[in-house]
Amino acid sequence: MSTVTVRMRVRPESEARFLEILEDVTAKVAAHEPDCMVYATWATREPQVYLMVEAYRSQAGRARHNELHAAIAPEFFSLLAEPPVVETLGAVIAGHPR
């Protein structure tokens, strides 16, 4: 299993475009990436700050996701106010991932 969290601070003037891209990619993940178990983003209590969780059955699934969405990545990351904070998680020790 391969799981990451991504904390992103979006530039206020870019938030609408950020959410538009996020909705599009999320729909594509749901429709075309069976190896992805979780692809979800939460708004935090801080304005323009979001936390994304991505979990894949394998590292290959995560790599495939990155390949499929490489074309939109430069624009997506240009909308951020600062570099994202990415954390790769270890094994699940409690809970029930699907």
MDTraj code that builds the backbone (N, CA, C; nanometers):
import mdtraj as md
import numpy as np

residues = "MET SER THR VAL THR VAL ARG MET ARG VAL ARG PRO GLU SER GLU ALA ARG PHE LEU GLU ILE LEU GLU ASP VAL THR ALA LYS VAL ALA ALA HIS GLU PRO ASP CYS MET VAL TYR ALA THR TRP ALA THR ARG GLU PRO GLN VAL TYR LEU MET VAL GLU ALA TYR ARG SER GLN ALA GLY ARG ALA ARG HIS ASN GLU LEU HIS ALA ALA ILE ALA PRO GLU PHE PHE SER LEU LEU ALA GLU PRO PRO VAL VAL GLU THR LEU GLY ALA VAL ILE ALA GLY HIS PRO ARG".split()
xyz = np.array([
    [0.0846, -0.1179, 0.0000],
    [0.0000, 0.0000, 0.0000],
    [0.0889, 0.1239, 0.0000],
    [0.0452, 0.2265, -0.0668],
    [0.1183, 0.3521, -0.0743],
    [0.0221, 0.4654, -0.0405],
    [0.0506, 0.5359, 0.0684],
    [-0.0383, 0.6426, 0.1146],
    [0.0410, 0.7695, 0.1412],
    [-0.0137, 0.8807, 0.0962],
    [0.0479, 1.0109, 0.1217],
    [-0.0577, 1.1089, 0.1687],
    [-0.0142, 1.2068, 0.2465],
    [-0.0964, 1.3227, 0.2773],
    [-0.0274, 1.4429, 0.2140],
    [-0.1079, 1.5368, 0.1684],
    [-0.0550, 1.6571, 0.1045],
    [-0.1286, 1.7769, 0.1624],
    [-0.0547, 1.8629, 0.2310],
    [-0.1120, 1.9865, 0.2863],
    [-0.0781, 2.0986, 0.1893],
    [-0.1840, 2.1685, 0.1436],
    [-0.1662, 2.2709, 0.0411],
    [-0.2303, 2.4027, 0.0839],
    [-0.1541, 2.5097, 0.0677],
    [-0.2069, 2.6452, 0.0894],
    [-0.2220, 2.7094, -0.0483],
    [-0.3446, 2.7444, -0.0826],
    [-0.3773, 2.7968, -0.2150],
    [-0.3778, 2.9496, -0.2113],
    [-0.3271, 3.0099, -0.3182],
    [-0.3359, 3.1555, -0.3275],
    [-0.4840, 3.1931, -0.3372],
    [-0.5291, 3.2908, -0.2595],
    [-0.6726, 3.3245, -0.2571],
    [-0.7317, 3.3493, -0.3957],
    [-0.6594, 3.4176, -0.4808],
    [-0.7110, 3.4488, -0.6139],
    [-0.7152, 3.3265, -0.7056],
    [-0.6551, 3.2164, -0.6621],
    [-0.6488, 3.0940, -0.7432],
    [-0.7395, 2.9827, -0.6926],
    [-0.8117, 3.0095, -0.5854],
    [-0.8880, 2.9030, -0.5207],
    [-0.9952, 2.8415, -0.6116],
    [-1.0652, 2.9216, -0.6888],
    [-1.1705, 2.8671, -0.7764],
    [-1.1112, 2.7713, -0.8791],
    [-1.0005, 2.8081, -0.9404],
    [-0.9359, 2.7206, -1.0394],
    [-0.8807, 2.5948, -0.9716],
    [-0.8230, 2.6100, -0.8534],
    [-0.7726, 2.4957, -0.7765],
    [-0.8844, 2.3935, -0.7545],
    [-0.9996, 2.4403, -0.7091],
    [-1.1123, 2.3508, -0.6818],
    [-1.1670, 2.2880, -0.8096],
    [-1.1650, 2.3632, -0.9182],
    [-1.2108, 2.3107, -1.0478],
    [-1.1209, 2.1945, -1.0934],
    [-0.9908, 2.2135, -1.0870],
    [-0.8978, 2.1068, -1.1250],
    [-0.9143, 1.9883, -1.0316],
    [-0.9257, 2.0146, -0.9037],
    [-0.9398, 1.9076, -0.8050],
    [-1.0644, 1.8242, -0.8315],
    [-1.1756, 1.8880, -0.8621],
    [-1.2990, 1.8146, -0.8933],
    [-1.2819, 1.7276, -1.0173],
    [-1.2180, 1.7813, -1.1199],
    [-1.1969, 1.7065, -1.2437],
    [-1.1073, 1.5850, -1.2204],
    [-0.9955, 1.6051, -1.1534],
    [-0.9037, 1.4941, -1.1288],
    [-0.9696, 1.3897, -1.0382],
    [-1.0422, 1.4328, -0.9369],
    [-1.1090, 1.3393, -0.8468],
    [-1.2079, 1.2512, -0.9228],
    [-1.2843, 1.3089, -1.0140],
    [-1.3789, 1.2312, -1.0945],
    [-1.3058, 1.1309, -1.1830],
    [-1.1943, 1.1720, -1.2408],
    [-1.1162, 1.0813, -1.3258],
    [-1.0552, 0.9675, -1.2449],
    [-1.0086, 0.9985, -1.1254],
    [-0.9536, 0.8946, -1.0381],
    [-1.0621, 0.7916, -1.0070],
    [-1.1794, 0.8382, -0.9686],
    [-1.2893, 0.7472, -0.9339],
    [-1.3284, 0.6586, -1.0520],
    [-1.3247, 0.7132, -1.1710],
    [-1.3691, 0.6389, -1.2896],
    [-1.2634, 0.5473, -1.3500],
    [-1.1350, 0.5829, -1.3340],
    [-1.0322, 0.5134, -1.4115],
    [-0.9131, 0.4589, -1.3330],
    [-0.9155, 0.4697, -1.2015],
    [-0.7997, 0.4241, -1.1240],
    [-0.8443, 0.3258, -1.0150],
    [-0.8680, 0.1999, -1.0522],
    [-0.9161, 0.1021, -0.9546],
    [-0.8157, 0.0720, -0.8429],
    [-0.6884, 0.1046, -0.8652],
    [-0.5868, 0.0796, -0.7632],
    [-0.5899, 0.1865, -0.6529],
    [-0.6656, 0.2941, -0.6745],
    [-0.6749, 0.4015, -0.5756],
    [-0.7891, 0.3704, -0.4778],
    [-0.7549, 0.3593, -0.3512],
    [-0.8538, 0.3271, -0.2476],
    [-0.9112, 0.4530, -0.1844],
    [-0.8289, 0.5571, -0.1711],
    [-0.8742, 0.6844, -0.1137],
    [-0.8127, 0.7967, -0.1958],
    [-0.8966, 0.8902, -0.2367],
    [-0.8499, 1.0130, -0.3010],
    [-0.9471, 1.1199, -0.2558],
    [-0.9132, 1.1866, -0.1478],
    [-1.0074, 1.2811, -0.0868],
    [-0.9323, 1.4034, -0.0357],
    [-1.0010, 1.5162, -0.0402],
    [-0.9424, 1.6413, 0.0058],
    [-1.0392, 1.7089, 0.1019],
    [-0.9844, 1.7568, 0.2121],
    [-1.0622, 1.8261, 0.3140],
    [-1.0183, 1.9713, 0.3212],
    [-1.1137, 2.0609, 0.3433],
    [-1.0820, 2.1983, 0.3791],
    [-1.0434, 2.1961, 0.5268],
    [-0.9430, 2.2720, 0.5636],
    [-0.9051, 2.2816, 0.7045],
    [-0.9711, 2.4059, 0.7647],
    [-0.9428, 2.4306, 0.8874],
    [-0.9987, 2.5503, 0.9523],
    [-0.9287, 2.6781, 0.9089],
    [-0.8145, 2.6630, 0.8437],
    [-0.7418, 2.7791, 0.7923],
    [-0.7929, 2.8114, 0.6519],
    [-0.8207, 2.9372, 0.6228],
    [-0.8656, 2.9736, 0.4880],
    [-0.7625, 2.9326, 0.3827],
    [-0.8100, 2.8801, 0.2728],
    [-0.7283, 2.8393, 0.1585],
    [-0.6271, 2.7275, 0.1896],
    [-0.6469, 2.6544, 0.2973],
    [-0.5581, 2.5422, 0.3289],
    [-0.6383, 2.4128, 0.3209],
    [-0.5833, 2.3170, 0.2454],
    [-0.6495, 2.1895, 0.2201],
    [-0.5562, 2.0745, 0.2556],
    [-0.6166, 1.9634, 0.2955],
    [-0.5411, 1.8421, 0.3246],
    [-0.5949, 1.7302, 0.2365],
    [-0.5079, 1.6753, 0.1540],
    [-0.5436, 1.5662, 0.0636],
    [-0.4852, 1.4363, 0.1184],
    [-0.5617, 1.3288, 0.1046],
    [-0.5141, 1.1949, 0.1381],
    [-0.5302, 1.1101, 0.0129],
    [-0.4206, 1.0445, -0.0254],
    [-0.4206, 0.9534, -0.1393],
    [-0.3696, 0.8189, -0.0910],
    [-0.4443, 0.7116, -0.1151],
    [-0.4004, 0.5768, -0.0779],
    [-0.4203, 0.4837, -0.1970],
    [-0.3158, 0.4123, -0.2301],
    [-0.3157, 0.3215, -0.3441],
    [-0.2811, 0.1809, -0.2968],
    [-0.3323, 0.0813, -0.3651],
    [-0.3042, -0.0582, -0.3293],
    [-0.1557, -0.0908, -0.3449],
    [-0.0870, -0.0168, -0.4297],
    [0.0543, -0.0442, -0.4541],
    [0.1262, 0.0846, -0.4936],
    [0.2566, 0.0792, -0.4863],
    [0.3386, 0.1919, -0.5323],
    [0.3177, 0.2128, -0.6828],
    [0.2959, 0.1032, -0.7550],
    [0.2713, 0.1128, -0.8989],
    [0.1429, 0.1918, -0.9280],
    [0.0409, 0.1738, -0.8449],
    [-0.0825, 0.2492, -0.8611],
    [-0.0610, 0.3983, -0.8411],
    [0.0220, 0.4302, -0.7441],
    [0.0539, 0.5717, -0.7190],
    [0.1335, 0.6293, -0.8363],
    [0.2287, 0.5530, -0.8865],
    [0.3084, 0.5984, -1.0007],
    [0.2184, 0.6187, -1.1230],
    [0.1241, 0.5279, -1.1431],
    [0.0307, 0.5382, -1.2557],
    [-0.0530, 0.6652, -1.2432],
    [-0.0998, 0.6946, -1.1237],
    [-0.1765, 0.8174, -1.0999],
    [-0.0935, 0.9394, -1.1405],
    [0.0306, 0.9433, -1.0959],
    [0.1166, 1.0578, -1.1281],
    [0.1376, 1.0707, -1.2786],
    [0.1513, 0.9591, -1.3486],
    [0.1662, 0.9612, -1.4942],
    [0.0400, 1.0146, -1.5621],
    [-0.0756, 0.9655, -1.5178],
    [-0.2022, 1.0051, -1.5801],
    [-0.2312, 1.1542, -1.5673],
    [-0.1840, 1.2156, -1.4595],
    [-0.2184, 1.3548, -1.4329],
    [-0.0988, 1.4492, -1.4425],
    [0.0089, 1.4020, -1.5042],
    [0.1308, 1.4829, -1.5168],
    [0.1067, 1.6118, -1.5952],
    [0.0185, 1.6086, -1.6934],
    [-0.0031, 1.7262, -1.7779],
    [-0.0645, 1.8434, -1.7004],
    [-0.1497, 1.8134, -1.6021],
    [-0.2159, 1.9204, -1.5270],
    [-0.1345, 1.9629, -1.4041],
    [-0.0381, 1.8824, -1.3632],
    [0.0375, 1.9089, -1.2400],
    [0.1042, 2.0466, -1.2372],
    [0.1726, 2.0910, -1.3429],
    [0.2359, 2.2241, -1.3354],
    [0.1363, 2.3364, -1.3054],
    [0.0218, 2.3354, -1.3731],
    [-0.0775, 2.4394, -1.3456],
    [-0.1307, 2.4263, -1.2030],
    [-0.1637, 2.3034, -1.1627],
    [-0.2186, 2.2796, -1.0287],
    [-0.1242, 2.3336, -0.9209],
    [0.0025, 2.2981, -0.9301],
    [0.0975, 2.3413, -0.8277],
    [0.1298, 2.4903, -0.8364],
    [0.1097, 2.5519, -0.9526],
    [0.1326, 2.6967, -0.9647],
    [0.0268, 2.7772, -0.8895],
    [-0.0837, 2.7139, -0.8544],
    [-0.1916, 2.7824, -0.7833],
    [-0.1666, 2.7906, -0.6329],
    [-0.0632, 2.7214, -0.5863],
    [-0.0339, 2.7184, -0.4435],
    [0.0485, 2.8394, -0.4009],
    [0.0255, 2.8838, -0.2791],
    [0.0971, 2.9986, -0.2237],
    [0.2370, 2.9605, -0.1755],
    [0.2585, 2.8317, -0.1535],
    [0.3876, 2.7808, -0.1055],
    [0.3968, 2.6341, -0.1452],
    [0.5162, 2.5764, -0.1389],
    [0.5269, 2.4346, -0.1754],
    [0.4382, 2.3481, -0.0847],
    [0.3787, 2.2427, -0.1419],
    [0.2949, 2.1548, -0.0596],
    [0.3821, 2.0775, 0.0396],
    [0.3210, 2.0377, 0.1491],
    [0.3898, 1.9546, 0.2481],
    [0.3377, 1.8126, 0.2271],
    [0.4256, 1.7248, 0.1794],
    [0.3887, 1.5871, 0.1465],
    [0.4497, 1.4946, 0.2503],
    [0.3672, 1.4058, 0.3017],
    [0.4161, 1.3063, 0.3960],
    [0.3741, 1.1692, 0.3461],
    [0.4729, 1.0806, 0.3306],
    [0.4462, 0.9429, 0.2936],
    [0.4263, 0.8634, 0.4211],
    [0.3127, 0.7967, 0.4309],
    [0.2787, 0.7235, 0.5522],
    [0.3285, 0.5803, 0.5456],
    [0.3445, 0.5211, 0.6625],
    [0.3842, 0.3811, 0.6721],
    [0.2625, 0.2898, 0.6700],
    [0.2804, 0.1709, 0.7228],
    [0.1747, 0.0706, 0.7241],
    [0.0581, 0.1132, 0.8126],
    [-0.0613, 0.0700, 0.7775],
    [-0.1790, 0.0932, 0.8601],
    [-0.1645, 0.0073, 0.9866],
    [-0.1767, 0.0710, 1.1028],
    [-0.1664, -0.0056, 1.2281],
    [-0.3015, -0.0232, 1.2965],
    [-0.4003, 0.0546, 1.2576],
    [-0.5366, 0.0408, 1.3094],
    [-0.6301, 0.1031, 1.2073],
    [-0.7467, 0.0477, 1.1941],
    [-0.8424, 0.0994, 1.0981],
    [-0.8691, -0.0009, 0.9889],
    [-0.9498, 0.0406, 0.8946],
    [-0.9906, -0.0521, 0.7895],
    [-0.9896, 0.0188, 0.6545],
    [-0.8739, 0.0257, 0.5889],
    [-0.8737, 0.0848, 0.4550],
    [-0.9442, -0.0077, 0.3580],
    [-1.0098, 0.0472, 0.2598],
    [-1.0835, -0.0342, 0.1608],
    [-1.0021, -0.0573, 0.0376],
])
top = md.Topology()
chain = top.add_chain()
for i, resn in enumerate(residues, 1):
    res = top.add_residue(resn, chain, resSeq=i)
    for name in ("N", "CA", "C"):
        top.add_atom(name, md.element.get_by_symbol(name[0]), res)
traj = md.Trajectory(xyz[None], top)
